[in-house]
Amino acid sequence: MNLSALLNNEEVSLAVKVLDYQPFILSESIQTGAAYSWAYSDDPRTKPCLVFNRSDNTEHDWKQIVDSNARLRTMYDDILDEVAKRFPGGSLFDVACNNGYFPVGAEKRGMEGVGMDMGDYSKSFSLLNEVLNTKARFIHSAYDSKKHEMPVQDEFDVVVISAIICHLPDPLPFLAAVGKMARRAILFWGQVLDTEELIISHKPPHSELSRLTSFPHSFNDNTRISRGMFLESMRLMGFKSVTEIEHRNTWLPQFLPYSLDANPPRTLDDELKTGSKHIALLALR
């Protein structure tokens, strides 16, 4: 979202403190977002650079920062447009909402937006709601991988699971919990193994990615399920169809970082060792 025309100097200073991971333009010289680290870093998982000031970067790096975060922003907005078109006036719940881009974006499109996250992003929501005249609601909580339970028992028309399965040790119980909340649809974005086989893949546990450090809950790094596993899971939960929201050239590439996109894996074994396509899937009741 481009907030530069809506923020005064005091609000820009506040925004720098409360917005970071998601792609916002705060002024002509300050932007936020994880896309630059995703696109150009060998390991963006820990301590990625998220807030960028033009004066702190070379012109070459600034162009890459602006371009990569613009691509992520465009992708988010295109996906939100697709959701709002299908569910006008409906409700959207984002399981791992971070700064609130999806809940607030849903509100801007005439939907009810609610977000949840283990980090406290209440100040992000307060700022965005104030400057955008929205009423998105934030819940400071998280899915419990030990109990396989959601803290929220309400149902919503659309439940968003974006870039969250990759950090979970229990993707199938998580999908089951999400399915109970989703009245009409589940929106997924993340890496999917490109096979119809029923596969779950993990990397070794990463000490900095989770508070859960004991087996088996410590498997928190690059968890991926296959396309076949996602489709079969949705079918078993009563979702009648799964639509892939077509990738567009204006989005980030499907393989990240850019070095992987330039030389994508050729076989499933290669993919398991390196990375998978990022795709957007919409499962419909």
Helices and strands as residue ranges (DSSP letters): H 9-18, E 30-32, H 35-40, E 51-53, G 54-56, H 59-86, E 91-94, H 101-108, E 112-117, H 122-132, E 137-140, E 156-162, G 165-167, H 171-181, E 182-193, E 200-201, E 224-226, H 227-236, E 241-245, H 258-262, H 268-273, E 277-284
